[in-house]
Amino acid sequence: MPELDKEGYLVNPSDWTEDLARDMAHRENIDLTAEHWTVIRFMRAYQEQHQISPDARFAIWELTKAHGAGRNRLFELFPYGYVQQACKIAGMRRPRIWSTG
């Protein structure tokens, strides 16, 4: 298991793998679906391109584009929140300041 901070976020996001995401999702009681993977892969690509974690509204737009889902769907997929669960599972560091979209 890669090093995690005291809240369970990866210390080094480059340690992330899809297997690690599955393990972290399991710890959060989430069974990853195609919609989850759309969000997670989008977040990883955005982080790679912009060197910053994407705001929830960008993940919502991607989820809507790919699956026709709306804003509430993101929070159904990650019921304890975008930062608390999606960012953790996607291997992001915990953001200091965050807008939930």
Secondary structure, DSSP 8 states (H G I E B T S, - for coil): ---B-TTS-BSSGGG--HHHHHHHHHHTT----HHHHHHHHHHHHHHHHHSS---HHHHHHHHHHHH---HHHHHHHSTT-IIIIIIHHTT----SS----
